[in-house]
Amino acid sequence: TMIMFPVTLLIVATAFTFGALAGFFYSIFGCLLAAVGTYVVGRALGRNRVSQLAGSRLNRLSRRLARHGVLAVTAVRIIPVAPFTVINLVAGASHIRFRDFVLGTVLGMAPGITAIAIFEHQLEAVFREPGAMSIAILAVLAAFIIGGAFLVKHWFDRRKDFKEIKEIKKR
């Protein structure tokens, strides 16, 4: 996490290596461990140092995270407004409670990790036994994942309090 390697690639590699179920648990644990580690670093660095590093855009994000707690952390995990590591550092330096950060991280990461693990498992099945049924299942999974992402984005777009977070991403 400190070298800001894309967490999604690590999740895919974990699901591929350990399978869907074990890959899910290893991924969620790894993401949570990395998030907590950089949260602690952000807390140790303090608000002023992280503010200097993050800039005004992420200072506004810090205020939103502190104000909305679990729901804000969940939102920035589902609809990333900044890299995983940066969010963790800013959250650690902000007033967000550790418990809210951990819960929001798990709630926000779990759907994506689940989708990646299941999709990767089915993709392997298509390569092992290519056939109409396995390809159809993969296509349905892809449609479900894309549809779910649009529904979640639409829900967050309609929430007034999270329009501010979305605006931060645009700037």
Secondary structure, DSSP 8 states (H G I E B T S, - for coil): -TT---HHHHHHHHHHHH-HHHHHHHHHHHHHHHHHHHHHHHHHHHHHHHHHHH-HHHHHHHHHHHHHHHHHHHHHHHS-SS-HHHHHHHHHHSS--HHHHHHHHHHHHHHHHHHHHHHHHHHHHHHHS-SHHHHHHHHHHHHHHHHHHHHHHHHHHH-HHHHHHHHHHH-
